[in-house]
Amino acid sequence: MSQTSTARVLTDAFGPTEGAALRLKQAALVIAGIALLAICAKIKVPVPGSPVAVSMGTFAVLGIGAAYGARLGLVTIMGYMLIGMLGFDIFQSSSAEKNGLEYMMGGTGGYLVGYVMATVLLGWLAQRGWDRSVVKMALAMLAGNVLLYVPGLLWLGTLYGWDKPILAWGLTPFILGDALKLALAALVLPAAWKLVGRARG
């Protein structure tokens, strides 16, 4: 199946484009993506008074969505969720004692749902060329962050009660860190496309 230039994402710009070799490349990308998600999830800074920590997990989620496209990004994030569901310690605050479904139903459960939604959105926008412009990529990252926070905050309120300081727990402590990650991704993806263009030029 042919792809138009606007439908191509970063991972389409290198390696095989059809047949068994393409399937092998995609499998390798899924494995690498899951590993990256697991590593970035563990790069975190605890927020005093909040059940959710700041981590590089959101950067990895949004970056993989943009680089992989909606379909491959969805396969990757669902693979990550499945491995975590099986009890492997790959989530932000999971541990040998608290993992699997028990962890996924805890305070970060809504954000995990947001991970899936944001990955698909970023992939869909990247397939329309948004990852080639700094401004559009920044807007895409902002939209992805909104999709992360909406189910995350709704779940926190449902789990702990709406009388609790839900925004103080699950939003305001992370705004600065997310703004920095947004700016980084908005610069990295378009720069990567420029490097690809130079390599082929």
Residue pairs with C-beta under 8 A, 6 or more apart in sequence:
3 12
6 127
6 128
6 129
7 127
7 128
8 127
9 66
9 67
9 68
9 69
9 123
9 126
9 127
9 131
10 66
10 67
10 68
10 126
10 131
10 189
10 192
10 193
10 196
11 25
11 29
11 67
11 68
11 69
11 72
12 69
13 193
13 196
14 196
15 21
15 22
15 25
16 22
16 24
16 25
26 72
26 75
29 68
29 72
29 76
30 72
30 75
30 76
30 79
33 64
33 68
33 73
33 76
33 77
33 79
33 80
34 76
34 79
34 80
34 83
34 90
36 60
36 64
37 57
37 60
37 61
37 64
37 76
37 77
37 80
37 90
38 80
38 83
38 90
39 60
40 55
40 56
40 57
40 59
40 60
41 55
41 56
41 57
41 60
41 90
41 91
41 92
42 55
42 92
43 55
43 56
43 57
44 53
44 54
44 55
44 56
44 57
44 92
44 93
45 53
45 54
45 55
45 177
46 53
47 53
47 54
47 173
47 174
49 168
49 169
50 168
50 169
50 170
50 173
51 106
51 107
51 108
51 156
51 160
51 169
51 170
52 92
52 93
52 107
52 108
52 111
52 152
52 156
52 169
52 170
52 174
53 92
53 93
54 173
54 174
54 177
55 92
56 181
57 92
57 115
58 115
58 118
58 145
58 148
58 178
58 181
59 181
59 184
59 185
61 77
61 115
61 118
61 119
61 144
61 148
62 118
62 119
62 122
62 141
62 144
62 145
62 181
62 185
63 185
63 188
63 189
64 73
64 76
64 77
64 119
65 73
65 77
65 118
65 119
65 120
65 121
65 122
65 123
65 126
65 144
66 122
66 123
66 125
66 126
66 130
66 131
66 137
66 140
66 185
66 189
67 73
67 126
67 131
67 189
67 192
68 76
68 123
69 123
69 126
69 127
70 119
70 120
70 123
70 124
70 127
71 123
72 123
73 119
73 120
73 122
73 123
74 116
74 119
74 120
74 123
76 119
77 115
77 116
77 119
78 116
80 90
81 104
81 112
81 115
81 116
83 90
84 90
84 91
84 94
84 99
84 100
84 103
84 104
85 100
85 101
85 104
86 100
87 99
87 100
88 99
89 95
89 96
89 99
91 99
91 103
91 104
91 108
91 112
92 108
93 103
93 108
94 103
98 106
104 112
106 159
107 155
107 156
107 159
107 160
108 152
109 155
109 159
110 151
110 152
110 153
110 154
110 155
110 156
111 148
111 149
111 151
111 152
111 155
113 151
113 152
113 155
114 147
114 148
114 149
114 150
114 151
114 152
115 148
117 147
117 148
117 151
118 144
118 145
118 147
118 148
121 140
121 143
121 144
121 147
122 140
122 141
122 144
125 131
125 136
125 140
125 143
126 140
126 189
129 136
130 136
130 137
130 139
130 140
131 137
131 140
131 189
131 190
131 193
132 189
132 190
132 193
133 190
134 186
134 187
134 190
135 186
137 185
137 186
137 189
137 190
138 182
138 183
138 186
141 181
141 182
141 185
141 186
142 182
145 178
145 182
149 170
149 171
152 170
153 166
153 167
153 170
153 171
156 164
156 166
156 169
156 170
157 164
157 166
160 166
160 169
